[in-house]
């Protein structure tokens, strides 16, 4: 009789083992999602604090992300367009007539490339 009871318990034990394995897998997935969410929030916070875009920050924890942000920060800079003297101004009344489109382009090109004849 013990053999019959043991044979009936075998499928039940296998089902329990499968269920335990599924639970462990689901718990691991949940932990991974929670960690990813926490890291995303850290990236957002560190990005706001440092000015380093969050999409370039990486690391597995706050310390690593802050260290990487500190390394990237000096490499990032805002690029400004060159300021060209007199380009945005038009002649006043009584001054020379406005430049043609071609003349304006020629002046800008000369100023950008530092040609000596910038006032053509």
TITITI-69974 format. One record per atom (N, C-alpha, C, O): atom name; x, y, z. Coordinates in steps of 0.05 Angstrom, whole numbers, plus 5000, padded with zeros to 4 digits. Atoms other than C-alpha are relative to their C-alpha. Layout:
% residues N
+----+------+------+------+
! at !    u !    v !    w !
+----+------+------+------+
! CA !    X !    Y !    Z !
...
+----+------+------+------+
This chain:
% residues 120
+----+------+------+------+
! at !    u !    v !    w !
+----+------+------+------+
!  N ! 5016 ! 4976 ! 5000 !
! CA ! 5000 ! 5000 ! 5000 !
!  C ! 5017 ! 5025 ! 5000 !
!  O ! 5008 ! 5046 ! 4989 !
!  N ! 4983 ! 4976 ! 4999 !
! CA ! 5057 ! 5048 ! 5012 !
!  C ! 5009 ! 5007 ! 4972 !
!  O ! 5013 ! 5030 ! 4966 !
!  N ! 4991 ! 4995 ! 5027 !
! CA ! 5079 ! 5040 ! 4940 !
!  C ! 4978 ! 5016 ! 4984 !
!  O ! 4985 ! 5034 ! 4968 !
!  N ! 5021 ! 4986 ! 5014 !
! CA ! 5010 ! 5063 ! 4915 !
!  C ! 4999 ! 5029 ! 5009 !
!  O ! 4995 ! 5047 ! 4993 !
!  N ! 5000 ! 4973 ! 4989 !
! CA ! 5012 ! 5123 ! 4961 !
!  C ! 5023 ! 5016 ! 4989 !
!  O ! 5020 ! 5040 ! 4983 !
!  N ! 4976 ! 4987 ! 5010 !
! CA ! 5082 ! 5141 ! 4939 !
!  C ! 4997 ! 5007 ! 4970 !
!  O ! 5005 ! 5028 ! 4961 !
!  N ! 5005 ! 4995 ! 5028 !
! CA ! 5062 ! 5134 ! 4865 !
!  C ! 4981 ! 5023 ! 4996 !
!  O ! 4984 ! 5038 ! 4976 !
!  N ! 5019 ! 4978 ! 5003 !
! CA ! 5004 ! 5182 ! 4875 !
!  C ! 5013 ! 5027 ! 5008 !
!  O ! 5006 ! 5048 ! 4997 !
!  N ! 4987 ! 4975 ! 4991 !
! CA ! 5049 ! 5233 ! 4911 !
!  C ! 5020 ! 5010 ! 4980 !
!  O ! 5026 ! 5034 ! 4980 !
!  N ! 4980 ! 4992 ! 5019 !
! CA ! 5100 ! 5234 ! 4855 !
!  C ! 4991 ! 5022 ! 4980 !
!  O ! 5004 ! 5042 ! 4977 !
!  N ! 5010 ! 4979 ! 5018 !
! CA ! 5058 ! 5274 ! 4804 !
!  C ! 4994 ! 5026 ! 5016 !
!  O ! 4999 ! 5048 ! 5006 !
!  N ! 5006 ! 4977 ! 4984 !
! CA ! 5036 ! 5321 ! 4860 !
!  C ! 5026 ! 5015 ! 5008 !
!  O ! 5027 ! 5039 ! 5008 !
!  N ! 4974 ! 4989 ! 4992 !
! CA ! 5108 ! 5332 ! 4882 !
!  C ! 5013 ! 5014 ! 4975 !
!  O ! 5025 ! 5035 ! 4978 !
!  N ! 4989 ! 4988 ! 5025 !
! CA ! 5129 ! 5346 ! 4809 !
!  C ! 4985 ! 5026 ! 4994 !
!  O ! 4998 ! 5046 ! 4986 !
!  N ! 5016 ! 4975 ! 5005 !
! CA ! 5072 ! 5397 ! 4802 !
!  C ! 5009 ! 5022 ! 5020 !
!  O ! 5011 ! 5045 ! 5012 !
!  N ! 4991 ! 4980 ! 4981 !
! CA ! 5094 ! 5431 ! 4866 !
!  C ! 5028 ! 5010 ! 4993 !
!  O ! 5034 ! 5034 ! 4997 !
!  N ! 4973 ! 4991 ! 5008 !
! CA ! 5166 ! 5433 ! 4842 !
!  C ! 4999 ! 5019 ! 4976 !
!  O ! 5013 ! 5039 ! 4975 !
!  N ! 5004 ! 4983 ! 5023 !
! CA ! 5143 ! 5463 ! 4776 !
!  C ! 4989 ! 5027 ! 5008 !
!  O ! 4998 ! 5048 ! 4999 !
!  N ! 5012 ! 4975 ! 4990 !
! CA ! 5101 ! 5515 ! 4812 !
!  C ! 5021 ! 5016 ! 5015 !
!  O ! 5022 ! 5040 ! 5012 !
!  N ! 4979 ! 4986 ! 4985 !
! CA ! 5159 ! 5532 ! 4858 !
!  C ! 5020 ! 5013 ! 4981 !
!  O ! 5030 ! 5035 ! 4986 !
!  N ! 4982 ! 4989 ! 5020 !
! CA ! 5204 ! 5541 ! 4797 !
!  C ! 4988 ! 5024 ! 4986 !
!  O ! 5002 ! 5044 ! 4982 !
!  N ! 5013 ! 4978 ! 5013 !
! CA ! 5153 ! 5586 ! 4763 !
!  C ! 4999 ! 5024 ! 5019 !
!  O ! 5003 ! 5047 ! 5010 !
!  N ! 5001 ! 4978 ! 4981 !
! CA ! 5146 ! 5627 ! 4826 !
!  C ! 5027 ! 5014 ! 5002 !
!  O ! 5029 ! 5038 ! 5003 !
!  N ! 4973 ! 4989 ! 4998 !
! CA ! 5221 ! 5636 ! 4831 !
!  C ! 5007 ! 5016 ! 4975 !
!  O ! 5019 ! 5038 ! 4977 !
!  N ! 4995 ! 4985 ! 5025 !
! CA ! 5225 ! 5657 ! 4758 !
!  C ! 4985 ! 5026 ! 4999 !
!  O ! 4996 ! 5047 ! 4991 !
!  N ! 5016 ! 4976 ! 4999 !
! CA ! 5169 ! 5707 ! 4767 !
!  C ! 5011 ! 5020 ! 5020 !
!  O ! 5011 ! 5044 ! 5015 !
!  N ! 4988 ! 4983 ! 4980 !
! CA ! 5201 ! 5735 ! 4829 !
!  C ! 5025 ! 5013 ! 4989 !
!  O ! 5031 ! 5037 ! 4994 !
!  N ! 4975 ! 4989 ! 5013 !
! CA ! 5267 ! 5744 ! 4791 !
!  C ! 4993 ! 5021 ! 4980 !
!  O ! 5006 ! 5042 ! 4978 !
!  N ! 5009 ! 4980 ! 5019 !
! CA ! 5230 ! 5780 ! 4735 !
!  C ! 4990 ! 5025 ! 5013 !
!  O ! 4997 ! 5048 ! 5005 !
!  N ! 5011 ! 4977 ! 4985 !
! CA ! 5194 ! 5825 ! 4784 !
!  C ! 5023 ! 5016 ! 5011 !
!  O ! 5023 ! 5041 ! 5010 !
!  N ! 4977 ! 4986 ! 4989 !
! CA ! 5260 ! 5842 ! 4818 !
!  C ! 5015 ! 5015 ! 4978 !
!  O ! 5024 ! 5038 ! 4983 !
!  N ! 4987 ! 4987 ! 5023 !
! CA ! 5291 ! 5858 ! 4750 !
!  C ! 4985 ! 5025 ! 4992 !
!  O ! 4997 ! 5046 ! 4987 !
!  N ! 5017 ! 4977 ! 5007 !
! CA ! 5233 ! 5905 ! 4733 !
!  C ! 5002 ! 5022 ! 5021 !
!  O ! 5004 ! 5045 ! 5014 !
!  N ! 4998 ! 4980 ! 4979 !
! CA ! 5236 ! 5939 ! 4800 !
!  C ! 5028 ! 5014 ! 5000 !
!  O ! 5029 ! 5038 ! 5004 !
!  N ! 4974 ! 4988 ! 5001 !
! CA ! 5311 ! 5949 ! 4794 !
!  C ! 5003 ! 5019 ! 4976 !
!  O ! 5014 ! 5040 ! 4979 !
!  N ! 5000 ! 4983 ! 5024 !
! CA ! 5303 ! 5977 ! 4723 !
!  C ! 4985 ! 5026 ! 5005 !
!  O ! 4994 ! 5047 ! 4998 !
!  N ! 5016 ! 4976 ! 4993 !
! CA ! 5249 ! 6025 ! 4748 !
!  C ! 5015 ! 5018 ! 5019 !
!  O ! 5016 ! 5043 ! 5015 !
!  N ! 4985 ! 4984 ! 4981 !
! CA ! 5292 ! 6048 ! 4806 !
!  C ! 5024 ! 5013 ! 4986 !
!  O ! 5030 ! 5037 ! 4991 !
!  N ! 4978 ! 4988 ! 5015 !
! CA ! 5352 ! 6059 ! 4759 !
!  C ! 4991 ! 5022 ! 4981 !
!  O ! 5005 ! 5042 ! 4978 !
!  N ! 5011 ! 4978 ! 5017 !
! CA ! 5308 ! 6099 ! 4711 !
!  C ! 4995 ! 5025 ! 5016 !
!  O ! 5001 ! 5047 ! 5007 !
!  N ! 5005 ! 4977 ! 4983 !
! CA ! 5287 ! 6144 ! 4768 !
!  C ! 5026 ! 5013 ! 5008 !
!  O ! 5028 ! 5038 ! 5009 !
!  N ! 4974 ! 4989 ! 4993 !
! CA ! 5359 ! 6152 ! 4790 !
!  C ! 5012 ! 5015 ! 4977 !
!  O ! 5023 ! 5037 ! 4980 !
!  N ! 4989 ! 4986 ! 5024 !
! CA ! 5380 ! 6170 ! 4719 !
!  C ! 4987 ! 5027 ! 4996 !
!  O ! 5000 ! 5047 ! 4990 !
!  N ! 5014 ! 4975 ! 5003 !
! CA ! 5326 ! 6223 ! 4715 !
!  C ! 5009 ! 5020 ! 5021 !
!  O ! 5015 ! 5044 ! 5014 !
!  N ! 4991 ! 4983 ! 4979 !
! CA ! 5347 ! 6252 ! 4782 !
!  C ! 5028 ! 5010 ! 4995 !
!  O ! 5033 ! 5034 ! 4997 !
!  N ! 4972 ! 4993 ! 5005 !
! CA ! 5421 ! 6252 ! 4766 !
!  C ! 5002 ! 5018 ! 4976 !
!  O ! 5019 ! 5036 ! 4975 !
!  N ! 5000 ! 4983 ! 5024 !
! CA ! 5408 ! 6281 ! 4697 !
!  C ! 4992 ! 5029 ! 5007 !
!  O ! 5004 ! 5048 ! 4998 !
!  N ! 5009 ! 4974 ! 4992 !
! CA ! 5369 ! 6339 ! 4728 !
!  C ! 5022 ! 5015 ! 5016 !
!  O ! 5026 ! 5039 ! 5013 !
!  N ! 4980 ! 4988 ! 4982 !
! CA ! 5424 ! 6351 ! 4780 !
!  C ! 5026 ! 5008 ! 4985 !
!  O ! 5038 ! 5028 ! 4991 !
!  N ! 4974 ! 4996 ! 5012 !
! CA ! 5484 ! 6347 ! 4733 !
!  C ! 4998 ! 5012 ! 4972 !
!  O ! 5018 ! 5023 ! 4962 !
!  N ! 5002 ! 4990 ! 5027 !
! CA ! 5457 ! 6368 ! 4665 !
!  C ! 5008 ! 4980 ! 4979 !
!  O ! 5008 ! 4986 ! 4955 !
!  N ! 4992 ! 5021 ! 5019 !
! CA ! 5482 ! 6304 ! 4633 !
!  C ! 4974 ! 4985 ! 4992 !
!  O ! 4958 ! 4977 ! 5009 !
!  N ! 5025 ! 5013 ! 5009 !
! CA ! 5426 ! 6274 ! 4589 !
!  C ! 4998 ! 4971 ! 5012 !
!  O ! 5017 ! 4956 ! 5012 !
!  N ! 5004 ! 5026 ! 4987 !
! CA ! 5395 ! 6213 ! 4622 !
!  C ! 5005 ! 4977 ! 4981 !
!  O ! 5011 ! 4955 ! 4990 !
!  N ! 4997 ! 5022 ! 5019 !
! CA ! 5399 ! 6172 ! 4558 !
!  C ! 5030 ! 4991 ! 4996 !
!  O ! 5035 ! 4971 ! 4984 !
!  N ! 4972 ! 5008 ! 5003 !
! CA ! 5476 ! 6171 ! 4562 !
!  C ! 5011 ! 4991 ! 5027 !
!  O ! 5034 ! 4982 ! 5028 !
!  N ! 4991 ! 5009 ! 4974 !
! CA ! 5481 ! 6155 ! 4636 !
!  C ! 4997 ! 4970 ! 5003 !
!  O ! 4976 ! 4959 ! 4994 !
!  N ! 5002 ! 5028 ! 4995 !
! CA ! 5495 ! 6084 ! 4655 !
!  C ! 5012 ! 4993 ! 5027 !
!  O ! 5027 ! 5009 ! 5038 !
!  N ! 4990 ! 5009 ! 4975 !
! CA ! 5511 ! 6045 ! 4717 !
!  C ! 4979 ! 4982 ! 5014 !
!  O ! 4956 ! 4983 ! 5007 !
!  N ! 5018 ! 5019 ! 4986 !
! CA ! 5482 ! 5992 ! 4763 !
!  C ! 4989 ! 5011 ! 5026 !
!  O ! 4972 ! 4999 ! 5039 !
!  N ! 5009 ! 4988 ! 4975 !
! CA ! 5473 ! 6038 ! 4822 !
!  C ! 5006 ! 5030 ! 4999 !
!  O ! 5018 ! 5040 ! 4980 !
!  N ! 4997 ! 4971 ! 5000 !
! CA ! 5473 ! 6111 ! 4842 !
!  C ! 5029 ! 5009 ! 4999 !
!  O ! 5035 ! 5028 ! 4985 !
!  N ! 4972 ! 4993 ! 5000 !
! CA ! 5547 ! 6114 ! 4856 !
!  C ! 5013 ! 4999 ! 4973 !
!  O ! 5027 ! 5017 ! 4964 !
!  N ! 4989 ! 5004 ! 5027 !
! CA ! 5566 ! 6087 ! 4787 !
!  C ! 4989 ! 5021 ! 4981 !
!  O ! 5004 ! 5032 ! 4965 !
!  N ! 5012 ! 4980 ! 5018 !
! CA ! 5517 ! 6134 ! 4752 !
!  C ! 5011 ! 5028 ! 5005 !
!  O ! 5017 ! 5043 ! 4987 !
!  N ! 4989 ! 4974 ! 4993 !
! CA ! 5542 ! 6195 ! 4790 !
!  C ! 5030 ! 5002 ! 4990 !
!  O ! 5038 ! 5023 ! 4981 !
!  N ! 4972 ! 5000 ! 5008 !
! CA ! 5614 ! 6176 ! 4775 !
!  C ! 5002 ! 5004 ! 4969 !
!  O ! 5018 ! 5019 ! 4959 !
!  N ! 5000 ! 4998 ! 5029 !
! CA ! 5599 ! 6168 ! 4701 !
!  C ! 4991 ! 5028 ! 4991 !
!  O ! 5002 ! 5040 ! 4973 !
!  N ! 5009 ! 4972 ! 5006 !
! CA ! 5561 ! 6235 ! 4700 !
!  C ! 5023 ! 5020 ! 5005 !
!  O ! 5026 ! 5038 ! 4989 !
!  N ! 4978 ! 4983 ! 4994 !
! CA ! 5621 ! 6268 ! 4732 !
!  C ! 5022 ! 4999 ! 4978 !
!  O ! 5035 ! 5018 ! 4972 !
!  N ! 4980 ! 5003 ! 5022 !
! CA ! 5666 ! 6240 ! 4677 !
!  C ! 4990 ! 5012 ! 4974 !
!  O ! 5006 ! 5023 ! 4959 !
!  N ! 5011 ! 4990 ! 5025 !
! CA ! 5619 ! 6261 ! 4621 !
!  C ! 4996 ! 5031 ! 5001 !
!  O ! 4999 ! 5044 ! 4980 !
!  N ! 5007 ! 4971 ! 4998 !
! CA ! 5602 ! 6331 ! 4647 !
!  C ! 5020 ! 5018 ! 4987 !
!  O ! 5012 ! 5036 ! 4972 !
!  N ! 4981 ! 4982 ! 5013 !
! CA ! 5667 ! 6364 ! 4625 !
!  C ! 5001 ! 4997 ! 4970 !
!  O ! 5010 ! 5015 ! 4956 !
!  N ! 4999 ! 5004 ! 5029 !
! CA ! 5660 ! 6334 ! 4556 !
!  C ! 4976 ! 5012 ! 4986 !
!  O ! 4977 ! 5016 ! 4961 !
!  N ! 5024 ! 4989 ! 5012 !
! CA ! 5591 ! 6363 ! 4545 !
!  C ! 5001 ! 5030 ! 5003 !
!  O ! 5008 ! 5041 ! 5024 !
!  N ! 5001 ! 4971 ! 4999 !
! CA ! 5585 ! 6435 ! 4527 !
!  C ! 4980 ! 5010 ! 4980 !
!  O ! 4974 ! 4996 ! 4960 !
!  N ! 5020 ! 4989 ! 5018 !
! CA ! 5534 ! 6479 ! 4494 !
!  C ! 5015 ! 5013 ! 4977 !
!  O ! 5033 ! 5029 ! 4981 !
!  N ! 4987 ! 4989 ! 5024 !
! CA ! 5553 ! 6497 ! 4424 !
!  C ! 4983 ! 5024 ! 4991 !
!  O ! 4959 ! 5022 ! 4987 !
!  N ! 5014 ! 4976 ! 5008 !
! CA ! 5535 ! 6568 ! 4405 !
!  C ! 5008 ! 5007 ! 4972 !
!  O ! 5031 ! 5003 ! 4964 !
!  N ! 4993 ! 4991 ! 5027 !
! CA ! 5532 ! 6595 ! 4335 !
!  C ! 5018 ! 5024 ! 5003 !
!  O ! 5016 ! 5040 ! 5022 !
!  N ! 4982 ! 4977 ! 4998 !
! CA ! 5586 ! 6646 ! 4320 !
!  C ! 4984 ! 5026 ! 4998 !
!  O ! 4965 ! 5028 ! 4983 !
!  N ! 5012 ! 4974 ! 5001 !
! CA ! 5567 ! 6718 ! 4331 !
!  C ! 5016 ! 5016 ! 4979 !
!  O ! 5040 ! 5021 ! 4982 !
!  N ! 4988 ! 4985 ! 5022 !
! CA ! 5581 ! 6758 ! 4268 !
!  C ! 4992 ! 5029 ! 5003 !
!  O ! 4968 ! 5036 ! 5002 !
!  N ! 5005 ! 4972 ! 4996 !
! CA ! 5587 ! 6832 ! 4278 !
!  C ! 4985 ! 5013 ! 4976 !
!  O ! 4995 ! 5010 ! 4954 !
!  N ! 5014 ! 4985 ! 5020 !
! CA ! 5536 ! 6872 ! 4239 !
!  C ! 4982 ! 4984 ! 4981 !
!  O ! 4969 ! 4996 ! 4964 !
!  N ! 5015 ! 5017 ! 5018 !
! CA ! 5501 ! 6814 ! 4206 !
!  C ! 4970 ! 5005 ! 5004 !
!  O ! 4954 ! 5004 ! 4985 !
!  N ! 5029 ! 4997 ! 4994 !
! CA ! 5434 ! 6825 ! 4241 !
!  C ! 4990 ! 5028 ! 4996 !
!  O ! 4966 ! 5033 ! 5000 !
!  N ! 5008 ! 4972 ! 5003 !
! CA ! 5433 ! 6900 ! 4228 !
!  C ! 4995 ! 5007 ! 4971 !
!  O ! 5008 ! 4997 ! 4953 !
!  N ! 5005 ! 4988 ! 5026 !
! CA ! 5404 ! 6936 ! 4169 !
!  C ! 5008 ! 5029 ! 5001 !
!  O ! 5008 ! 5041 ! 5023 !
!  N ! 4992 ! 4972 ! 5000 !
! CA ! 5427 ! 7005 ! 4148 !
!  C ! 4977 ! 5018 ! 5010 !
!  O ! 4954 ! 5013 ! 5005 !
!  N ! 5019 ! 4980 ! 4991 !
! CA ! 5393 ! 7064 ! 4181 !
!  C ! 4992 ! 5018 ! 4976 !
!  O ! 5004 ! 5016 ! 4955 !
!  N ! 5008 ! 4981 ! 5021 !
! CA ! 5357 ! 7117 ! 4140 !
!  C ! 5024 ! 5018 ! 4993 !
!  O ! 5037 ! 5028 ! 5011 !
!  N ! 4978 ! 4983 ! 5008 !
! CA ! 5408 ! 7156 ! 4100 !
!  C ! 5026 ! 4984 ! 4996 !
!  O ! 5045 ! 4994 ! 4984 !
!  N ! 4976 ! 5016 ! 5004 !
! CA ! 5459 ! 7099 ! 4103 !
!  C ! 4999 ! 4987 ! 4972 !
!  O ! 4982 ! 4994 ! 4956 !
!  N ! 4999 ! 5015 ! 5025 !
! CA ! 5476 ! 7053 ! 4046 !
!  C ! 4974 ! 4984 ! 4997 !
!  O ! 4961 ! 4977 ! 5016 !
!  N ! 5023 ! 5016 ! 5004 !
! CA ! 5419 ! 7015 ! 4014 !
!  C ! 5004 ! 4971 ! 5011 !
!  O ! 5027 ! 4963 ! 5013 !
!  N ! 4997 ! 5027 ! 4990 !
! CA ! 5404 ! 6945 ! 4041 !
!  C ! 5015 ! 4983 ! 4980 !
!  O ! 5014 ! 4987 ! 4956 !
!  N ! 4985 ! 5019 ! 5017 !
! CA ! 5448 ! 6890 ! 4015 !
!  C ! 4982 ! 4981 ! 4986 !
!  O ! 4961 ! 4974 ! 4996 !
!  N ! 5015 ! 5021 ! 5014 !
! CA ! 5423 ! 6841 ! 3964 !
!  C ! 5006 ! 4974 ! 5014 !
!  O ! 5024 ! 4971 ! 5030 !
!  N ! 4997 ! 5027 ! 4988 !
! CA ! 5416 ! 6769 ! 3984 !
!  C ! 5028 ! 4989 ! 4993 !
!  O ! 5041 ! 4978 ! 5011 !
!  N ! 4974 ! 5010 ! 5008 !
! CA ! 5479 ! 6751 ! 3945 !
!  C ! 5022 ! 5015 ! 5015 !
!  O ! 5042 ! 5002 ! 5023 !
!  N ! 4980 ! 4985 ! 4985 !
! CA ! 5519 ! 6807 ! 3978 !
!  C ! 5001 ! 4992 ! 5029 !
!  O ! 5023 ! 4989 ! 5041 !
!  N ! 5001 ! 5009 ! 4972 !
! CA ! 5496 ! 6785 ! 4047 !
!  C ! 5014 ! 4974 ! 5004 !
!  O ! 5030 ! 4970 ! 5022 !
!  N ! 4987 ! 5027 ! 4999 !
! CA ! 5517 ! 6713 ! 4034 !
!  C ! 5030 ! 5003 ! 4997 !
!  O ! 5046 ! 4990 ! 5011 !
!  N ! 4972 ! 4996 ! 5005 !
! CA ! 5584 ! 6737 ! 4007 !
!  C ! 5014 ! 5011 ! 5025 !
!  O ! 5036 ! 5003 ! 5032 !
!  N ! 4988 ! 4988 ! 4975 !
! CA ! 5597 ! 6780 ! 4070 !
!  C ! 5001 ! 4979 ! 5022 !
!  O ! 5022 ! 4977 ! 5036 !
!  N ! 5000 ! 5020 ! 4979 !
! CA ! 5576 ! 6724 ! 4117 !
!  C ! 5022 ! 4979 ! 4995 !
!  O ! 5036 ! 4972 ! 5014 !
!  N ! 4979 ! 5020 ! 5007 !
! CA ! 5621 ! 6674 ! 4081 !
!  C ! 5027 ! 5011 ! 5006 !
!  O ! 5044 ! 4997 ! 5017 !
!  N ! 4974 ! 4987 ! 4996 !
! CA ! 5679 ! 6722 ! 4083 !
!  C ! 5006 ! 5002 ! 5030 !
!  O ! 5029 ! 4998 ! 5039 !
!  N ! 4995 ! 4996 ! 4972 !
! CA ! 5670 ! 6736 ! 4157 !
!  C ! 5004 ! 4973 ! 5014 !
!  O ! 5020 ! 4970 ! 5032 !
!  N ! 4997 ! 5027 ! 4988 !
! CA ! 5662 ! 6662 ! 4175 !
!  C ! 5027 ! 4989 ! 4995 !
!  O ! 5040 ! 4978 ! 5013 !
!  N ! 4974 ! 5011 ! 5007 !
! CA ! 5725 ! 6643 ! 4139 !
!  C ! 5022 ! 5020 ! 5002 !
!  O ! 5045 ! 5015 ! 4993 !
!  N ! 4980 ! 4980 ! 4994 !
! CA ! 5762 ! 6706 ! 4159 !
!  C ! 5015 ! 5010 ! 4976 !
!  O ! 5040 ! 5013 ! 4977 !
!  N ! 4988 ! 4989 ! 5024 !
! CA ! 5775 ! 6732 ! 4090 !
!  C ! 5004 ! 5030 ! 5004 !
!  O ! 4987 ! 5043 ! 5016 !
!  N ! 4994 ! 4972 ! 4995 !
! CA ! 5807 ! 6801 ! 4090 !
!  C ! 4980 ! 5019 ! 4986 !
!  O ! 4978 ! 5042 ! 4993 !
!  N ! 5018 ! 4983 ! 5016 !
! CA ! 5755 ! 6828 ! 4040 !
!  C ! 4972 ! 4995 ! 5009 !
!  O ! 4954 ! 4990 ! 4992 !
!  N ! 5026 ! 5006 ! 4989 !
! CA ! 5695 ! 6819 ! 4085 !
!  C ! 4979 ! 5020 ! 4993 !
!  O ! 4955 ! 5014 ! 4995 !
!  N ! 5020 ! 4979 ! 5005 !
! CA ! 5662 ! 6884 ! 4065 !
!  C ! 4994 ! 5002 ! 4970 !
!  O ! 4987 ! 5024 ! 4962 !
!  N ! 5005 ! 5000 ! 5029 !
! CA ! 5652 ! 6866 ! 3991 !
!  C ! 4971 ! 5006 ! 4995 !
!  O ! 4963 ! 5007 ! 4972 !
+----+------+------+------+
